[in-house]
Amino acid sequence: MRVSRILAIVLIGALLMAILGYFGSGGGGAAHGAESGVLPKPAVELESEKNVNEGETRTAVLANGCFWCTEAVFEQLEGVHDVVSGYAGGTKETANYKAVCTGRTGHAEAVRVTYEPAKISYAQLLRVFFATHDPTTKDRQGPDHGPQYRSAIFYENEDQKRVAEAYVRQLNEAKSFPAPIVTTLEPLKPDGFYEAELYHQDYAACNASNPYIRAQAVPKVKKVREQFQENLKKDQQAAKRDE
């Protein structure tokens, strides 16, 4: 009887250790980005952004997990005019939440960031992008699994591709993450970004008490406020001071 009880205790202990190890490694927990500190500044910038007029805007399409979280991250940044949640990588016919959730449409949940290069560059956006998710996990971010949650940069031209490739190489060489980056670089098809349903837009801002938002989006938002204070909009700088 005593032996059976000891064996039961040992088995329970082993099970608890396995569960803790699983969540501690990110296999079901949050994916809030690089843990080793602030990522290095990109060494390569877009050539086309070196001489731009104030007020001129460009777009970047990025995917790093649930678009609710990604949208909340980029909306904080000075020079970002608009962030729209949507789908990229698949076709217009299946660009809807129900279909994309099957993981069989080729889409990724993505955001289209409209930004002003005179205030924040494409390369700087990539730095925030990589800092706020785990780019070493294929088709997974925290509790979200499937190719629709892949880490991806949808480049609009060869210049964007060149800058993205250079920064991925820079981060890998610096060993900024404990494993190689698996972020895919995918060409954005003409008109290949499809806006998501209206209820997905500004989701984190409108549903701040949602348990998922509190567990997944809020830590990323706070991380941006900590590590990118110089890039925050004035109202976000005030929010940071009030925390």
Number of C-alpha atoms within 10 A of each C-alpha: 6 7 8 9 10 11 12 12 12 12 12 12 12 12 12 12 11 12 13 12 12 13 14 12 12 17 19 16 16 22 26 24 21 18 14 10 11 15 17 13 14 19 10 14 19 16 10 10 16 11 9 12 11 10 13 12 17 15 19 19 23 27 29 28 29 24 27 24 27 27 29 22 24 25 22 23 25 19 21 24 17 14 23 24 29 27 30 31 22 19 17 15 8 16 25 18 14 9 13 21 17 12 16 13 19 16 28 30 29 33 30 24 23 19 25 22 25 16 16 16 19 21 21 16 20 19 21 22 22 23 25 23 24 27 28 18 20 17 21 24 28 22 16 18 19 17 21 28 25 26 29 24 25 25 21 17 10 10 14 22 18 14 21 26 15 17 22 21 14 17 19 15 11 11 13 20 21 11 12 16 20 16 21 16 17 14 17 18 14 7 9 19 24 23 19 19 12 11 8 17 19 18 18 23 15 11 12 13 11 12 10 16 19 14 16 21 28 18 19 24 20 15 19 22 21 14 15 17 17 12 21 22 16 14 11 17 17 11 11 15 9 7 6
